[in-house]
């Protein structure tokens, strides 16, 4: 089956459109909720690891001196600090993307869906044609959108460039080539 040719001159991309107040509020809600429960969950996991280690070492506790307990506490604290640092760095990565999206705004792309696929983590990805042959824009979408839109459909997608969030996805009622 051959691929249909795409008229790249018909693809339209509008960049740096300011975000509305509701979109800014949505980003702020995501920012506040992202890291809220992480320290508590991390603490629970570290305590679980300590309990497993205590169970495996239950016969050795009679030989422990006070410095063994201090070492045990220091190792647990170091594990907590290490994983907290990793989570914090991931959080800062997302914060930087959100700040760039707030600064640069959203993009509106009138394009054609060139491919669709799912990842092994149940993410649904649609690939949109860019303004030239080498440009492809891959964005994760909801399962409903993934099932609704097929390859070759002409769509209008509004998305945040840096955090790769689709704000809206709609089928073009008038084909791109008929709009001129």
Phi, psi and omega in degrees: 000123181277154178279142176287143179283145183248131175274098186292342178289343180272346180286131181240133177229117175255124184248163173057046176272127183302145180281149176280169180298321180293324178291321176296319177296322178297318178295319179294323177295317178298319181297317181290323184277345186295315190252006188297311185265356187299314181298321179294318178295317178299318179298318178298319179293317179297319177297320177298317178296320178296318179296321177295318178296321178296321178296319181289334181257015187301328179280343183268351184295335179291338179267358183286140172257175182299325182289338174293319179293321177296317177297318179301315179296320180294321178294317178297318179294321179294320176299314179300313181296320181297310181289328175295319178298317178298314179297321179295320178294321176297316178300316180295325176300313180293323178298317178297320177296318179296319179295320177295321178294321178295318181290318186267340179086193184256167178242146174241122183240122171258111190209190180239139176283118182265332176200164178219143175201163176246153176262172180288350176262020180060039170266141180253119186245130171248138177252126181252147178287137177270194184282348174220176187298326184273349183268122176229139181243113180257126182226137174284139180230171177287163181297322179299315178295321180298319180284332183282322187256127183255165177299135179096351180284145177266127188224165170243120180241131175252123186214161173266125189294314189276322180269358176055050179247127177274120179275321176205152180217121182223148176282140176285126177284323177257123180304152183305317185290339180272356183280350185259000000 
